[in-house]
Amino acid sequence: ENISENFSETFSLFSHTLAISLLPYTDIPIIPNKINQYMYFGKPIIGVFKGDARNILEQSKGSLLADETVESIKNAIIQMYNLSEDERKKLGANNLKFFEENLSTKRIVDDIEIKLNSLINR
């Protein structure tokens, strides 16, 4: 069996079945990979974050953010539920665009290349 085919099939199914993504993390010192995955698939996100992860979700303009309280999370879920399908698709599209412009492998490699070249040309 070809592992990449299974991977593609699994993530294709994932991308078509999940309408939104709830990330109930709080104050963690890293940016969860789930953020990248959900952005890559163009999904709107409900996030409960502080720090860098929250900043990324704010910049992407594809997420609803909640505080750590049950009431805040409940309100974010209700707010997402009340959005039209087009509004949710717009949030997802914003996440995909942000991913492509800032978090994709190509973008990261390009940034590394620029930094290495600047060091070499000093």
Helices and strands as residue ranges (DSSP letters): H 3-17, E 21-23, H 33-40, E 45-47, H 51-60, E 63-65, H 70-82, H 85-98, I 99-103, H 105-120
